[in-house]
Amino acid sequence: MFRSRRAGSFAVTDVSALLNGVPLPLILVGQDERIVALNPRAEKLLGRNMVGRHFLTVLRHPDVIDAIADTFQEARPHQARFVHKDLATETVFRVTCTPIDSAPVSAVLTSLEDVTSIETASQMRRDFVANVSHELRTPLTALVGFIETLRGPARDDAAARDRFLEIMAREAVRMNRLVDDLLSLSRVESEERVRPTELQTLPEIVESVCLSLRPLAEAAGVVFDIGLAPNLPQVRGDADQLRQVFTNLIENAIKYGGSGGVIHIQYDLLARDPNLGSAAVAVTVADEGPGIDTIHLHRLTERFYRADDHRAQSAGGTGLGLAIVKHIMNRHRGHLKIDSTVGKGSRFRISLPVRGK
């Protein structure tokens, strides 16, 4: 069945050695439909002592079984999709069945290519396009409706015209914020693998953000309680991106922390941050608002995810702020931690490794 062929001075005679040299799980099924050989990667996936067993008892997925059977019958390659599940993960494989020889087929070589990341990325792109379309459709529909009303029934109604124009302006601002956040997210993702090298002093950045957001805080009746920051070391970072991180966190605390409350900003120097494995400077932004249910916490950094969709949209949120924060932290080799208790407020802590770490 397997012939020795000489290529220069090298003879290919050891099927197992050949399979072991391929960085994919490979399974060779003989003409008697029993497994002739498989490489270590396939053994890790399917288990040991599989040689000699019928492939039906090893590969129990109907699509894979059909693909192997069709390859034997039709003497041409077939593909299938195979999902392998264990206790912690789900892995998606593209299975390719290739006939060895023809008329009749003496064996079928089955390879399993891990395409989990490809399918995940594809699904993320589809979800992203769907979410962006949804987020833009609502304000655009409102604008079109108000424009038609102003051209028709409300043409000479000054009070209605002023009210509609105010709503149209608000919706236009919302779309503009969405576009700005999408551009920011795109820029952050494109730079995520390049770690910043400039040294920054976090208290100076936080204080400048608080100063720029003070009018928004005063309008909401919110005050800042900024803790002392004695002898904090500098961190390596992009000043504009770090300013965006604190702007997003503090602005969220103002909008969702409840009017008339206090926003607490605290600095800490950690000898060893367990998430970073090194010394770090930590900044915590805490509010006294209604808090967030724990079922939402692990999803808050997903794009367009909102724990309270109606409240977030009424506050002008785009659902991208914390996603941007997460990606900026990834670029800075930092960490974002979120804690919240319903009725007692929320705490957002970012940790950044100190210079040289």
Secondary structure, 3 states (H helix, E strand, C coil): CCCCEEECCEEECCHHHHHHCCCCCEEEEECCCEEEEECHHHHHHHCCCCCCCEHHHHCCCHHHHHHHHHHHHHCCCEEEEEEEECCCCEEEEEEEEEEECCCCCCEEEEEEEECHHHHHHHHHHHHHHHHHHHHHHHHHHHHHHHHHHHHCCCCCCHHHHHHHHHHHHHHHHHHHHHHHHHHHHHHHHHCCCCCCCCEECHHHHHHHHHHHHHHHHHHCCCEEEECCCCCCCCEECCHHHHHHHHHHHHHHHHHHCCCCCEEEEEEEEEEEECCCCEEEEEEEEECCCCCCCHHHHCCCCCCCCCCCHHHHHHCCCCCCHHHHHHHHHHHCCCEEEEEEECCCEEEEEEEEEECCC
